[in-house]
Amino acid sequence: MAELAVDKHVKYILAVEKNKDSFESVVMDHLRMNGAYWGLTALDLLGKLDSVNVDEVISWILKCQHESGGFSGNIGHDPHILYTLSAVQVLALFNKLDVLDIDKVATYGSFSGDMWGEVDTRFSYIAICCLSILCCLDKINVEKAVSYILSCKNLDGGFGCTPGGESHAGQIFCCVGALALTGSLHYVDKDLLGWWLCERQVKSGGLNGRPEKLPDVCYSWWVLSSLIMIDRVHWIDKEKLVKFILDCQDVENGGISDRPDDAVDVYHTYFGVAGLSLLNYPGLKAIDPAYALPVDVVNRIFFSG
């Protein structure tokens, strides 16, 4: 089996950030905040977070904050709850949450994504995760948030983005993650959902997001973290999944793609590394399946001082 090309991946992630004119950089311009979270968290899991300039990153993040308290994907863009969580997560990585006016961030938005009011269980998870990291969960009606998430549960045990929406592994992660963070996992039918999730593993060992779809490295995170949270991860073949992720590496130039021999990107690189971390791959830091942050970062938030 191939090994994880750690140094190549570190080099690749740092190059994506530096090369502002590359195709990848240009198409990601509006969501650079997410890209920063993916790249920096991957570096931390690989034990190489010290290869970036912390002050530079923090100063850029703060320039993306708006009057409303929310953050945008890049300087000069509109704020969105999605980028706000990424900003908070990156500050947590660097142990710099103290640069925030926490009340201001906590009162930004609600359970819709932005000022236009798009609703989706992703935003429920994001709001809960963000408030939990900031130790402000008491600012919302947790019971109401949980009952909305439960209204999106389907007969197959999965969850959709709105009530009646098709079960999808990404949405399942959001709903199970939100329920885990609010101590509400007892509402999940773990065996039923566990079966739906473990059936996402295909012959190659990779996982897909819905029945009949191709496998994709990113589901190594969405499916696996959900299985771990409901304690059913032993229902899949972990070794085959490790092999699938490693087969998606570009061992010459670094980076991980969605499937073997496709073009790499920072999104799949992060989710590939995070998936391997969940699989206890040697040499990687452990990642928390609900917060999507390294376990030591989560412990520092809640147990330091």
Order of alpha helices (4+ residues) and beta strands (2+ residues): alpha-alpha-alpha-alpha-alpha-alpha-alpha-alpha-alpha-alpha-alpha-alpha-beta-beta-alpha-alpha
